[in-house]
Amino acid sequence: MFDDRSPIYHQIAESIKNDILSGALGADEQVMSTNQYAAYYRINPATAAKGFQQLVDEGVLYKRRGIGMFVSPDARDMLLAQRREHFFADVVEPMVAEARVIGIPLDDVVARIRSLKAEEPA
C-alpha cells in the first residue's frame, strides 16, 4: 500500500481522504483506531497516529474521547472543494497557459473537452 514517494503518515491521511471521497467512509462513521491501523498495515503506531492527527488538524476527522475517531459531518464536501481547487490550479490553469503559448484558441480547448465527454459510455 505504501510507496517511497512521500512519508507514510501522509499516505495514510490521503488513503482515508480517498475513502471519504469514494463513499467508503461516511459522515460520522468511525474509522479504525491508530493501533488497529498500525497492526493491519504493520507499521509503527506513532506513524499511524501522526496521519490521523493530520486529519484531525485539517477537520476531516474528529475525536470522541474514549470512543475513537470519526469522519467529520462536512468532511466530504470540504475534501471535494479542496480537490476541485487543486484541479483547477494544477491542471486547468497550466493547460490554458500552455494553449495560449502555442496558439490554441480557448474555444478549441473547450470543444476538445466537450468531445471527450461525448465519447464517455452511457
N, C-alpha and C positions, 0 to 999 in steps of 0.2 A: 504494500500500500504506500509506503513512504519512499521518496527518492532523495537524491543528494542535492537537489536544486535549491531548496530552502529549508530552514530549520523545521524539525519535526513538529514542534508546538504550533508553528504557523500552518503546517499541512493539516494538523488536527482541526484547527479552527476553520480552515477552508472546507474540509470534509463535512463538518457539521453544518456550515453555512449552505453547502450544496444540498445536504439532506433537507434542510428547511425550505430551500427554493424549489426542490423537486416535489415537496409534499410528503416525503418520508417521515419528517418530523413536523408536527403541527403546533399551533399556538397552545401554550400552557401544557405541552406534553413534556414529561420527564425524560431527561437524557441519562445515559449510563453515568455512573459515578466515575470519578477520575481513577479510582482503584480498579473498577471493572474494566474501564477502557485500557488502562495500563496492562492488566493481566491478559485481556483479549488480544492486544496487539504486541504484547511482550516488549513493552517499553518502560522506562523509568516513570513511576507515578508522579514525580515532580515535573517531568516533561508534559505529561497529560494535564496536570494541574495548571501549568503555565498557559497551555492552549485554551483551557476552559476559562481561566481568568481573563484572557484577552477578550473572549466573547462576552463575559460579564461586563468588562470595562466598556465595550462597544454597545452594550444594551441589547445584545442578541439573546443572552441567557440571563436568568435571574435566579438567586439562591433563596431557598426556603429552609431556614435553619432547622437542622435535624432531619430533614426530609430529602433534600437533594437540589439539583439544578433543573430548571425548566426553561422551555422556549418562551421568550417574551411574546406577549399578545400581538405586538406590531412588528415582530422580527422579519417576517416575510416581506411585508410592504417596504420596510426600511432597506432590506437587502436588495430588493428589486430596484428601488430608486438609486441605490449606490451603483449597482451593476449597469443600469441604464446610463448614468453619468459617465462611468468609466468607458462604456461602449462608445459613446459619442466622442469623448476626449481621446481615446486610444485608437479608435478605428475610423469613425466618420470624419472627424476633423483632419487627420493626416491624409485620408483618401481625397477629400475635397482640395486640400492644399496641393497634393500631387497632380490631381486632374488639372488644376489651374496652371501649374508649372509646365505640363506637357500639352496644354491647349485643348483639353477636352471640356466642352461646354457642360455646365451642371445639369442641363436638361438631358443630355446624353447619359450622364451617370444615373440620374433618376430613372430614365427609360430602361436602362440595363437592369437596375434593381427590380423594377416592376416586371420585366420579362422573366426574371428568376422566380418571382412569386407565382407567375402564371405556370411555370414548369413544375411547381410542387404538386405531389399527388394529393388527391382529394381525401 
